[in-house]
Amino acid sequence: MILDRLLKPRPAKAAGGKLYTAAVSQARSPAFYTTFGVRDSMEGRFELFTLHVILVLERLKGQGAPAAETSQATFDAYVRGLDDAFREIGVADTAVGKKMKKLAGAFYGRLKGFDEAIASLPDRAGLDAFLARTALEERAEGDSAGLTAYVIAAREALAAQPLDSLLNGDLRWPMA
């Protein structure tokens, strides 16, 4: 009984894992690649996974200690997922650390850029430019306006969901 309590993950850790899994699942929706024009590549998938994790972290921001703990657990699951992906594709253990450090910098750059773009809403130009630069990799193709509309809808959908649901790892995304 005591051992069960010691081995059972904290609720925030379990919720963070579920939220990360939901973010990854949504980021894999075919519409991002077929409708919005995100390249189905390692870079494109990284951008979408990162975008969806940032959306979750933004929703949990400033919602109290349990939300902060769940947010950290979601981020930790994201980092573990990237680390696992590198190992699965055969990146040597000695190189994983360097690649993870580079991706951590990329994540924080995306987070800062997202926050700046969101601050300019309701003017969508900043968010549109951010998504064109990141998810669409500065290519002159893809539907950045459609992707911008999706991100705004996703933010609204997340905001409408009860915090308690999110703290239990339950998350509903809008259609991509």
N, CA and C atoms as an extended XYZ file, in Angstrom:
528
Properties=species:S:1:pos:R:3:atomname:S:1:resname:S:1:resid:I:1 pbc="F F F"
N         0.815       -1.182        0.000 N   MET     1
C         0.000        0.000        0.000 CA  MET     1
C         0.868        1.260        0.000 C   MET     1
N         1.852        1.308        0.869 N   ILE     2
C         2.751        2.448        0.906 CA  ILE     2
C         3.555        2.505       -0.384 C   ILE     2
N         3.990        1.352       -0.861 N   LEU     3
C         4.760        1.297       -2.098 CA  LEU     3
C         3.927        1.789       -3.281 C   LEU     3
N         2.643        1.464       -3.301 N   ASP     4
C         1.759        1.946       -4.365 CA  ASP     4
C         1.720        3.474       -4.398 C   ASP     4
N         1.628        4.075       -3.227 N   ARG     5
C         1.588        5.536       -3.161 CA  ARG     5
C         2.913        6.147       -3.607 C   ARG     5
N         4.019        5.480       -3.271 N   LEU     6
C         5.326        6.003       -3.666 CA  LEU     6
C         5.559        5.874       -5.170 C   LEU     6
N         5.048        4.816       -5.771 N   LEU     7
C         5.283        4.566       -7.189 CA  LEU     7
C         4.253        5.227       -8.096 C   LEU     7
N         3.125        5.590       -7.554 N   LYS     8
C         2.075        6.214       -8.347 CA  LYS     8
C         2.508        7.639       -8.694 C   LYS     8
N         2.432        8.003       -9.977 N   PRO     9
C         2.851        9.359      -10.340 CA  PRO     9
C         1.921       10.416       -9.738 C   PRO     9
N         2.490       11.570       -9.475 N   ARG    10
C         1.685       12.677       -8.973 CA  ARG    10
C         0.617       12.994       -9.999 C   ARG    10
N        -0.545       13.468       -9.577 N   PRO    11
C        -1.615       13.787      -10.535 CA  PRO    11
C        -1.166       14.752      -11.637 C   PRO    11
N        -0.360       15.734      -11.292 N   ALA    12
C         0.096       16.697      -12.293 CA  ALA    12
C         0.972       16.036      -13.349 C   ALA    12
N         1.782       15.082      -12.936 N   LYS    13
C         2.647       14.388      -13.892 CA  LYS    13
C         1.806       13.558      -14.857 C   LYS    13
N         0.825       12.867      -14.323 N   ALA    14
C        -0.061       12.074      -15.184 CA  ALA    14
C        -0.843       12.979      -16.129 C   ALA    14
N        -1.351       14.083      -15.609 N   ALA    15
C        -2.104       15.034      -16.448 CA  ALA    15
C        -1.199       15.642      -17.513 C   ALA    15
N         0.017       16.002      -17.134 N   GLY    16
C         0.960       16.566      -18.100 CA  GLY    16
C         1.259       15.600      -19.226 C   GLY    16
N         1.410       14.335      -18.887 N   GLY    17
C         1.632       13.320      -19.922 CA  GLY    17
C         0.448       13.209      -20.870 C   GLY    17
N        -0.751       13.250      -20.312 N   LYS    18
C        -1.955       13.174      -21.143 CA  LYS    18
C        -2.111       14.413      -22.012 C   LYS    18
N        -1.815       15.578      -21.468 N   LEU    19
C        -1.916       16.810      -22.249 CA  LEU    19
C        -0.898       16.815      -23.384 C   LEU    19
N         0.306       16.344      -23.112 N   TYR    20
C         1.321       16.265      -24.165 CA  TYR    20
C         0.873       15.289      -25.250 C   TYR    20
N         0.344       14.139      -24.846 N   THR    21
C        -0.125       13.158      -25.821 CA  THR    21
C        -1.243       13.747      -26.682 C   THR    21
N        -2.138       14.513      -26.070 N   ALA    22
C        -3.221       15.161      -26.819 CA  ALA    22
C        -2.658       16.202      -27.789 C   ALA    22
N        -1.632       16.933      -27.368 N   ALA    23
C        -1.011       17.930      -28.239 CA  ALA    23
C        -0.353       17.258      -29.441 C   ALA    23
N         0.357       16.164      -29.201 N   VAL    24
C         1.004       15.428      -30.287 CA  VAL    24
C        -0.035       14.860      -31.244 C   VAL    24
N        -1.076       14.298      -30.698 N   SER    25
C        -2.134       13.730      -31.536 CA  SER    25
C        -2.755       14.802      -32.425 C   SER    25
N        -3.039       15.964      -31.855 N   GLN    26
C        -3.617       17.052      -32.646 CA  GLN    26
C        -2.633       17.538      -33.699 C   GLN    26
N        -1.358       17.640      -33.341 N   ALA    27
C        -0.336       18.112      -34.278 CA  ALA    27
C        -0.166       17.160      -35.455 C   ALA    27
N        -0.571       15.941      -35.291 N   ARG    28
C        -0.473       14.956      -36.375 CA  ARG    28
C        -1.703       14.935      -37.276 C   ARG    28
N        -2.666       15.792      -37.007 N   SER    29
C        -3.874       15.840      -37.839 CA  SER    29
C        -3.484       16.145      -39.281 C   SER    29
N        -3.986       15.346      -40.216 N   PRO    30
C        -3.615       15.530      -41.627 CA  PRO    30
C        -3.887       16.924      -42.183 C   PRO    30
N        -4.892       17.620      -41.674 N   ALA    31
C        -5.239       18.939      -42.220 CA  ALA    31
C        -4.079       19.926      -42.140 C   ALA    31
N        -3.238       19.817      -41.141 N   PHE    32
C        -2.109       20.744      -41.038 CA  PHE    32
C        -1.183       20.612      -42.246 C   PHE    32
N        -1.076       19.402      -42.744 N   TYR    33
C        -0.168       19.135      -43.851 CA  TYR    33
C        -0.861       19.302      -45.211 C   TYR    33
N        -2.115       18.891      -45.282 N   THR    34
C        -2.819       18.939      -46.568 CA  THR    34
C        -3.529       20.259      -46.816 C   THR    34
N        -4.112       20.845      -45.802 N   THR    35
C        -4.875       22.082      -45.966 CA  THR    35
C        -4.016       23.319      -45.737 C   THR    35
N        -3.243       23.321      -44.661 N   PHE    36
C        -2.481       24.516      -44.305 CA  PHE    36
C        -1.085       24.550      -44.929 C   PHE    36
N        -0.600       23.427      -45.411 N   GLY    37
C         0.676       23.415      -46.118 CA  GLY    37
C         1.911       23.279      -45.263 C   GLY    37
N         1.774       22.815      -44.033 N   VAL    38
C         2.957       22.536      -43.215 CA  VAL    38
C         3.638       21.314      -43.836 C   VAL    38
N         4.951       21.383      -43.990 N   ARG    39
C         5.661       20.238      -44.577 CA  ARG    39
C         5.635       19.059      -43.612 C   ARG    39
N         5.402       17.874      -44.156 N   ASP    40
C         5.444       16.660      -43.346 CA  ASP    40
C         6.898       16.202      -43.289 C   ASP    40
N         7.642       16.888      -42.440 N   SER    41
C         9.072       16.640      -42.257 CA  SER    41
C         9.366       16.724      -40.765 C   SER    41
N        10.582       16.416      -40.397 N   MET    42
C        10.947       16.530      -38.982 CA  MET    42
C        10.758       17.965      -38.504 C   MET    42
N        11.137       18.921      -39.331 N   GLU    43
C        11.013       20.325      -38.950 CA  GLU    43
C         9.545       20.731      -38.827 C   GLU    43
N         8.744       20.334      -39.798 N   GLY    44
C         7.321       20.675      -39.762 CA  GLY    44
C         6.625       20.069      -38.563 C   GLY    44
N         6.925       18.807      -38.291 N   ARG    45
C         6.311       18.154      -37.123 CA  ARG    45
C         6.780       18.806      -35.819 C   ARG    45
N         8.077       19.144      -35.742 N   PHE    46
C         8.584       19.833      -34.557 CA  PHE    46
C         7.816       21.136      -34.333 C   PHE    46
N         7.625       21.892      -35.398 N   GLU    47
C         6.918       23.169      -35.269 CA  GLU    47
C         5.490       22.970      -34.771 C   GLU    47
N         4.797       21.975      -35.296 N   LEU    48
C         3.415       21.737      -34.870 CA  LEU    48
C         3.333       21.186      -33.458 C   LEU    48
N         4.219       20.265      -33.104 N   PHE    49
C         4.232       19.750      -31.725 CA  PHE    49
C         4.485       20.908      -30.769 C   PHE    49
N         5.473       21.723      -31.109 N   THR    50
C         5.837       22.855      -30.253 CA  THR    50
C         4.685       23.839      -30.137 C   THR    50
N         4.061       24.162      -31.255 N   LEU    51
C         2.933       25.096      -31.246 CA  LEU    51
C         1.828       24.604      -30.324 C   LEU    51
N         1.485       23.333      -30.411 N   HIS    52
C         0.388       22.811      -29.593 CA  HIS    52
C         0.761       22.739      -28.111 C   HIS    52
N         1.997       22.415      -27.818 N   VAL    53
C         2.438       22.432      -26.416 CA  VAL    53
C         2.389       23.862      -25.890 C   VAL    53
N         2.821       24.827      -26.685 N   ILE    54
C         2.773       26.225      -26.261 CA  ILE    54
C         1.333       26.655      -26.001 C   ILE    54
N         0.405       26.221      -26.830 N   LEU    55
C        -1.003       26.557      -26.603 CA  LEU    55
C        -1.491       26.016      -25.258 C   LEU    55
N        -1.084       24.796      -24.920 N   VAL    56
C        -1.472       24.216      -23.630 CA  VAL    56
C        -0.829       24.998      -22.485 C   VAL    56
N         0.461       25.284      -22.611 N   LEU    57
C         1.159       26.013      -21.546 CA  LEU    57
C         0.560       27.402      -21.356 C   LEU    57
N         0.199       28.045      -22.459 N   GLU    58
C        -0.418       29.368      -22.356 CA  GLU    58
C        -1.732       29.291      -21.573 C   GLU    58
N        -2.534       28.250      -21.832 N   ARG    59
C        -3.823       28.106      -21.152 CA  ARG    59
C        -3.637       27.921      -19.646 C   ARG    59
N        -2.589       27.203      -19.266 N   LEU    60
C        -2.361       26.911      -17.852 CA  LEU    60
C        -1.667       28.048      -17.107 C   LEU    60
N        -1.069       28.965      -17.847 N   LYS    61
C        -0.292       30.053      -17.255 CA  LYS    61
C        -1.156       30.926      -16.342 C   LYS    61
N        -0.634       31.186      -15.153 N   GLY    62
C        -1.300       32.085      -14.213 CA  GLY    62
C        -2.550       31.518      -13.576 C   GLY    62
N        -2.714       30.206      -13.585 N   GLN    63
C        -3.927       29.578      -13.054 CA  GLN    63
C        -3.706       28.902      -11.706 C   GLN    63
N        -2.620       29.240      -11.034 N   GLY    64
C        -2.379       28.699       -9.701 CA  GLY    64
C        -1.347       27.580       -9.697 C   GLY    64
N        -1.014       27.134       -8.481 N   ALA    65
C         0.052       26.150       -8.287 CA  ALA    65
C        -0.226       24.813       -8.981 C   ALA    65
N        -1.436       24.229       -8.878 N   PRO    66
C        -1.665       22.962       -9.568 CA  PRO    66
C        -1.493       23.088      -11.093 C   PRO    66
N        -1.917       24.220      -11.655 N   ALA    67
C        -1.757       24.436      -13.091 CA  ALA    67
C        -0.284       24.610      -13.448 C   ALA    67
N         0.473       25.296      -12.598 N   ALA    68
C         1.902       25.468      -12.847 CA  ALA    68
C         2.620       24.124      -12.817 C   ALA    68
N         2.234       23.274      -11.893 N   GLU    69
C         2.853       21.947      -11.806 CA  GLU    69
C         2.480       21.098      -13.024 C   GLU    69
N         1.234       21.202      -13.464 N   THR    70
C         0.793       20.456      -14.652 CA  THR    70
C         1.476       21.002      -15.900 C   THR    70
N         1.637       22.310      -15.963 N   SER    71
C         2.336       22.929      -17.082 CA  SER    71
C         3.779       22.416      -17.157 C   SER    71
N         4.446       22.371      -16.022 N   GLN    72
C         5.821       21.874      -15.998 CA  GLN    72
C         5.873       20.402      -16.408 C   GLN    72
N         4.915       19.620      -15.960 N   ALA    73
C         4.870       18.201      -16.325 CA  ALA    73
C         4.615       18.030      -17.830 C   ALA    73
N         3.811       18.922      -18.411 N   THR    74
C         3.566       18.879      -19.848 CA  THR    74
C         4.853       19.192      -20.599 C   THR    74
N         5.549       20.223      -20.157 N   PHE    75
C         6.823       20.573      -20.780 CA  PHE    75
C         7.833       19.435      -20.631 C   PHE    75
N         7.897       18.830      -19.457 N   ASP    76
C         8.819       17.712      -19.239 CA  ASP    76
C         8.505       16.551      -20.178 C   ASP    76
N         7.220       16.261      -20.391 N   ALA    77
C         6.828       15.195      -21.320 CA  ALA    77
C         7.237       15.556      -22.749 C   ALA    77
N         7.120       16.816      -23.102 N   TYR    78
C         7.539       17.304      -24.426 CA  TYR    78
C         9.043       17.065      -24.613 C   TYR    78
N         9.836       17.429      -23.627 N   VAL    79
C        11.287       17.252      -23.708 CA  VAL    79
C        11.626       15.763      -23.815 C   VAL    79
N        10.965       14.926      -22.992 N   ARG    80
C        11.201       13.486      -23.073 CA  ARG    80
C        10.833       12.952      -24.461 C   ARG    80
N         9.736       13.458      -25.013 N   GLY    81
C         9.311       13.025      -26.344 CA  GLY    81
C        10.345       13.365      -27.404 C   GLY    81
N        10.931       14.552      -27.328 N   LEU    82
C        11.980       14.925      -28.283 CA  LEU    82
C        13.217       14.050      -28.098 C   LEU    82
N        13.593       13.839      -26.857 N   ASP    83
C        14.755       12.998      -26.566 CA  ASP    83
C        14.534       11.586      -27.112 C   ASP    83
N        13.356       11.036      -26.852 N   ASP    84
C        13.029        9.691      -27.342 CA  ASP    84
C        13.065        9.638      -28.865 C   ASP    84
N        12.553       10.684      -29.516 N   ALA    85
C        12.535       10.719      -30.982 CA  ALA    85
C        13.950       10.695      -31.538 C   ALA    85
N        14.856       11.454      -30.934 N   PHE    86
C        16.241       11.435      -31.397 CA  PHE    86
C        16.848       10.049      -31.256 C   PHE    86
N        16.587        9.422      -30.160 N   ARG    87
C        17.152        8.092      -29.938 CA  ARG    87
C        16.558        7.067      -30.903 C   ARG    87
N        15.272        7.207      -31.191 N   GLU    88
C        14.620        6.271      -32.127 CA  GLU    88
C        15.157        6.393      -33.544 C   GLU    88
N        15.538        7.601      -33.948 N   ILE    89
C        16.064        7.752      -35.309 CA  ILE    89
C        17.563        7.491      -35.373 C   ILE    89
N        18.142        7.108      -34.242 N   GLY    90
C        19.523        6.667      -34.246 CA  GLY    90
C        20.562        7.723      -33.947 C   GLY    90
N        20.176        8.843      -33.376 N   VAL    91
C        21.156        9.851      -32.992 CA  VAL    91
C        21.971        9.283      -31.830 C   VAL    91
N        23.279        9.390      -31.932 N   ALA    92
C        24.169        8.850      -30.903 CA  ALA    92
C        23.926        9.541      -29.571 C   ALA    92
N        24.062        8.777      -28.497 N   ASP    93
C        23.854        9.312      -27.156 CA  ASP    93
C        24.678       10.572      -26.908 C   ASP    93
N        25.890       10.600      -27.420 N   THR    94
C        26.753       11.764      -27.196 CA  THR    94
C        26.244       13.009      -27.924 C   THR    94
N        25.477       12.831      -28.994 N   ALA    95
C        24.962       13.971      -29.766 CA  ALA    95
C        23.579       14.420      -29.295 C   ALA    95
N        22.870       13.564      -28.576 N   VAL    96
C        21.513       13.909      -28.152 CA  VAL    96
C        21.512       15.164      -27.298 C   VAL    96
N        22.434       15.271      -26.366 N   GLY    97
C        22.494       16.434      -25.483 CA  GLY    97
C        22.657       17.729      -26.252 C   GLY    97
N        23.536       17.741      -27.246 N   LYS    98
C        23.748       18.941      -28.053 CA  LYS    98
C        22.490       19.296      -28.832 C   LYS    98
N        21.850       18.300      -29.410 N   LYS    99
C        20.628       18.545      -30.178 CA  LYS    99
C        19.499       19.031      -29.274 C   LYS    99
N        19.409       18.460      -28.081 N   MET   100
C        18.365       18.875      -27.144 CA  MET   100
C        18.593       20.322      -26.694 C   MET   100
N        19.839       20.702      -26.496 N   LYS   101
C        20.143       22.072      -26.102 CA  LYS   101
C        19.720       23.035      -27.212 C   LYS   101
N        19.991       22.664      -28.445 N   LYS   102
C        19.602       23.490      -29.590 CA  LYS   102
C        18.080       23.602      -29.678 C   LYS   102
N        17.375       22.483      -29.476 N   LEU   103
C        15.913       22.508      -29.530 CA  LEU   103
C        15.306       23.271      -28.359 C   LEU   103
N        15.956       23.228      -27.211 N   ALA   104
C        15.466       24.011      -26.072 CA  ALA   104
C        15.520       25.497      -26.408 C   ALA   104
N        16.606       25.917      -27.033 N   GLY   105
C        16.708       27.302      -27.466 CA  GLY   105
C        15.634       27.647      -28.488 C   GLY   105
N        15.384       26.715      -29.404 N   ALA   106
C        14.336       26.924      -30.409 CA  ALA   106
C        12.968       27.014      -29.740 C   ALA   106
N        12.721       26.158      -28.755 N   PHE   107
C        11.438       26.192      -28.056 CA  PHE   107
C        11.221       27.555      -27.395 C   PHE   107
N        12.212       28.017      -26.652 N   TYR   108
C        12.048       29.285      -25.949 CA  TYR   108
C        11.937       30.458      -26.930 C   TYR   108
N        12.609       30.357      -28.064 N   GLY   109
C        12.435       31.369      -29.102 CA  GLY   109
C        11.018       31.366      -29.652 C   GLY   109
N        10.460       30.157      -29.866 N   ARG   110
C         9.076       30.048      -30.346 CA  ARG   110
C         8.105       30.577      -29.296 C   ARG   110
N         8.362       30.253      -28.042 N   LEU   111
C         7.492       30.722      -26.958 CA  LEU   111
C         7.486       32.249      -26.894 C   LEU   111
N         8.656       32.856      -26.972 N   LYS   112
C         8.748       34.317      -26.942 CA  LYS   112
C         8.041       34.916      -28.155 C   LYS   112
N         8.287       34.357      -29.331 N   GLY   113
C         7.647       34.856      -30.545 CA  GLY   113
C         6.133       34.715      -30.495 C   GLY   113
N         5.667       33.594      -29.945 N   PHE   114
C         4.223       33.369      -29.809 CA  PHE   114
C         3.617       34.406      -28.870 C   PHE   114
N         4.257       34.607      -27.722 N   ASP   115
C         3.750       35.587      -26.753 CA  ASP   115
C         3.668       36.986      -27.369 C   ASP   115
N         4.684       37.357      -28.126 N   GLU   116
C         4.681       38.665      -28.785 CA  GLU   116
C         3.563       38.749      -29.822 C   GLU   116
N         3.381       37.680      -30.587 N   ALA   117
C         2.337       37.664      -31.613 CA  ALA   117
C         0.947       37.732      -30.986 C   ALA   117
N         0.752       37.020      -29.892 N   ILE   118
C        -0.547       37.004      -29.208 CA  ILE   118
C        -0.837       38.374      -28.598 C   ILE   118
N         0.196       39.049      -28.141 N   ALA   119
C         0.004       40.369      -27.525 CA  ALA   119
C        -0.554       41.380      -28.523 C   ALA   119
N        -0.342       41.150      -29.805 N   SER   120
C        -0.828       42.098      -30.803 CA  SER   120
C        -2.264       41.826      -31.251 C   SER   120
N        -2.866       40.738      -30.760 N   LEU   121
C        -4.258       40.454      -31.121 CA  LEU   121
C        -5.162       41.542      -30.573 C   LEU   121
N        -6.212       41.923      -31.227 N   PRO   122
C        -6.914       41.212      -32.298 CA  PRO   122
C        -6.315       41.401      -33.687 C   PRO   122
N        -5.275       42.243      -33.836 N   ASP   123
C        -4.601       42.333      -35.127 CA  ASP   123
C        -3.878       41.010      -35.364 C   ASP   123
N        -4.237       40.314      -36.419 N   ARG   124
C        -3.698       38.980      -36.680 CA  ARG   124
C        -2.361       38.985      -37.411 C   ARG   124
N        -1.906       40.136      -37.834 N   ALA   125
C        -0.700       40.198      -38.660 CA  ALA   125
C         0.521       39.598      -37.955 C   ALA   125
N         0.692       39.887      -36.678 N   GLY   126
C         1.839       39.354      -35.946 CA  GLY   126
C         1.793       37.841      -35.819 C   GLY   126
N         0.612       37.304      -35.517 N   LEU   127
C         0.468       35.842      -35.400 CA  LEU   127
C         0.643       35.188      -36.762 C   LEU   127
N         0.092       35.800      -37.790 N   ASP   128
C         0.230       35.281      -39.146 CA  ASP   128
C         1.707       35.221      -39.544 C   ASP   128
N         2.444       36.305      -39.267 N   ALA   129
C         3.869       36.345      -39.595 CA  ALA   129
C         4.651       35.311      -38.784 C   ALA   129
N         4.306       35.156      -37.512 N   PHE   130
C         4.969       34.161      -36.660 CA  PHE   130
C         4.772       32.754      -37.222 C   PHE   130
N         3.545       32.417      -37.596 N   LEU   131
C         3.255       31.079      -38.117 CA  LEU   131
C         3.893       30.865      -39.484 C   LEU   131
N         3.925       31.901      -40.304 N   ALA   132
C         4.582       31.788      -41.610 CA  ALA   132
C         6.082       31.529      -41.425 C   ALA   132
N         6.664       32.157      -40.420 N   ARG   133
C         8.097       32.013      -40.146 CA  ARG   133
C         8.431       30.647      -39.533 C   ARG   133
N         7.557       30.137      -38.688 N   THR   134
C         7.865       28.900      -37.966 CA  THR   134
C         7.229       27.685      -38.630 C   THR   134
N         5.933       27.538      -38.524 N   ALA   135
C         5.258       26.331      -39.022 CA  ALA   135
C         5.383       26.183      -40.531 C   ALA   135
N         5.371       27.293      -41.250 N   LEU   136
C         5.474       27.220      -42.713 CA  LEU   136
C         6.907       27.459      -43.190 C   LEU   136
N         7.824       27.564      -42.249 N   GLU   137
C         9.265       27.619      -42.511 CA  GLU   137
C         9.668       28.686      -43.527 C   GLU   137
N         9.009       29.823      -43.484 N   GLU   138
C         9.326       30.959      -44.340 CA  GLU   138
C         9.239       30.645      -45.829 C   GLU   138
N         8.485       29.613      -46.163 N   ARG   139
C         8.266       29.309      -47.582 CA  ARG   139
C         7.116       30.176      -48.072 C   ARG   139
N         7.127       30.492      -49.300 N   ALA   140
C         6.066       31.341      -49.852 CA  ALA   140
C         4.869       30.493      -50.270 C   ALA   140
N         4.598       29.475      -49.521 N   GLU   141
C         3.447       28.618      -49.804 CA  GLU   141
C         2.817       28.199      -48.483 C   GLU   141
N         1.610       27.728      -48.558 N   GLY   142
C         0.875       27.355      -47.353 CA  GLY   142
C        -0.145       28.417      -47.023 C   GLY   142
N        -1.057       28.043      -46.162 N   ASP   143
C        -2.169       28.910      -45.799 CA  ASP   143
C        -1.942       29.466      -44.397 C   ASP   143
N        -1.124       30.512      -44.315 N   SER   144
C        -0.826       31.060      -42.987 CA  SER   144
C        -2.065       31.711      -42.375 C   SER   144
N        -2.931       32.301      -43.195 N   ALA   145
C        -4.158       32.909      -42.655 CA  ALA   145
C        -5.068       31.827      -42.067 C   ALA   145
N        -5.174       30.693      -42.750 N   GLY   146
C        -5.982       29.590      -42.227 CA  GLY   146
C        -5.387       29.018      -40.955 C   GLY   146
N        -4.078       28.895      -40.917 N   LEU   147
C        -3.409       28.392      -39.720 CA  LEU   147
C        -3.575       29.380      -38.569 C   LEU   147
N        -3.522       30.658      -38.875 N   THR   148
C        -3.755       31.693      -37.858 CA  THR   148
C        -5.166       31.575      -37.297 C   THR   148
N        -6.145       31.400      -38.172 N   ALA   149
C        -7.535       31.245      -37.724 CA  ALA   149
C        -7.670       30.005      -36.838 C   ALA   149
N        -6.978       28.916      -37.202 N   TYR   150
C        -7.015       27.703      -36.376 CA  TYR   150
C        -6.429       27.996      -34.984 C   TYR   150
N        -5.281       28.658      -34.907 N   VAL   151
C        -4.639       28.931      -33.617 CA  VAL   151
C        -5.551       29.780      -32.744 C   VAL   151
N        -6.202       30.765      -33.327 N   ILE   152
C        -7.128       31.597      -32.553 CA  ILE   152
C        -8.297       30.747      -32.053 C   ILE   152
N        -8.819       29.876      -32.902 N   ALA   153
C        -9.912       28.983      -32.486 CA  ALA   153
C        -9.437       28.022      -31.397 C   ALA   153
N        -8.207       27.538      -31.508 N   ALA   154
C        -7.666       26.622      -30.491 CA  ALA   154
C        -7.519       27.338      -29.152 C   ALA   154
N        -7.033       28.575      -29.173 N   ARG   155
C        -6.917       29.349      -27.931 CA  ARG   155
C        -8.283       29.537      -27.285 C   ARG   155
N        -9.274       29.855      -28.107 N   GLU   156
C       -10.629       30.051      -27.583 CA  GLU   156
C       -11.198       28.750      -27.029 C   GLU   156
N       -10.959       27.648      -27.728 N   ALA   157
C       -11.449       26.347      -27.262 CA  ALA   157
C       -10.791       25.961      -25.940 C   ALA   157
N        -9.495       26.195      -25.834 N   LEU   158
C        -8.793       25.882      -24.581 CA  LEU   158
C        -9.289       26.770      -23.447 C   LEU   158
N        -9.501       28.048      -23.730 N   ALA   159
C        -9.982       28.977      -22.704 CA  ALA   159
C       -11.364       28.589      -22.205 C   ALA   159
N       -12.173       27.994      -23.071 N   ALA   160
C       -13.544       27.618      -22.707 CA  ALA   160
C       -13.601       26.332      -21.887 C   ALA   160
N       -12.524       25.567      -21.876 N   GLN   161
C       -12.528       24.306      -21.140 CA  GLN   161
C       -12.246       24.560      -19.662 C   GLN   161
N       -12.979       23.865      -18.800 N   PRO   162
C       -12.756       24.062      -17.361 CA  PRO   162
C       -11.327       23.684      -16.962 C   PRO   162
N       -10.747       24.484      -16.106 N   LEU   163
C        -9.390       24.221      -15.640 CA  LEU   163
C        -9.280       22.836      -15.013 C   LEU   163
N       -10.299       22.432      -14.252 N   ASP   164
C       -10.265       21.108      -13.618 CA  ASP   164
C       -10.118       19.994      -14.646 C   ASP   164
N       -10.771       20.140      -15.792 N   SER   165
C       -10.631       19.129      -16.849 CA  SER   165
C        -9.187       19.053      -17.327 C   SER   165
N        -8.585       20.220      -17.561 N   LEU   166
C        -7.200       20.239      -18.017 CA  LEU   166
C        -6.257       19.662      -16.960 C   LEU   166
N        -6.534       19.952      -15.694 N   LEU   167
C        -5.686       19.431      -14.620 CA  LEU   167
C        -5.830       17.922      -14.467 C   LEU   167
N        -6.860       17.366      -15.074 N   ASN   168
C        -7.016       15.909      -15.125 CA  ASN   168
C        -6.488       15.329      -16.426 C   ASN   168
N        -5.961       16.204      -17.288 N   GLY   169
C        -5.399       15.749      -18.556 CA  GLY   169
C        -6.414       15.615      -19.673 C   GLY   169
N        -7.617       16.122      -19.454 N   ASP   170
C        -8.668       16.040      -20.476 CA  ASP   170
C        -8.637       17.309      -21.310 C   ASP   170
N        -8.505       17.132      -22.614 N   LEU   171
C        -8.327       18.255      -23.513 CA  LEU   171
C        -9.056       17.993      -24.819 C   LEU   171
N        -9.788       18.999      -25.281 N   ARG   172
C       -10.483       18.906      -26.577 CA  ARG   172
C        -9.960       20.009      -27.485 C   ARG   172
N        -9.524       19.628      -28.661 N   TRP   173
C        -9.045       20.582      -29.641 CA  TRP   173
C       -10.156       20.847      -30.664 C   TRP   173
N       -10.136       22.008      -31.292 N   PRO   174
C       -11.072       22.241      -32.398 CA  PRO   174
C       -10.615       21.441      -33.618 C   PRO   174
N       -11.482       21.323      -34.578 N   MET   175
C       -11.109       20.646      -35.819 CA  MET   175
C       -10.033       21.474      -36.512 C   MET   175
N        -9.047       20.788      -37.031 N   ALA   176
C        -7.972       21.489      -37.748 CA  ALA   176
C        -8.420       21.797      -39.164 C   ALA   176
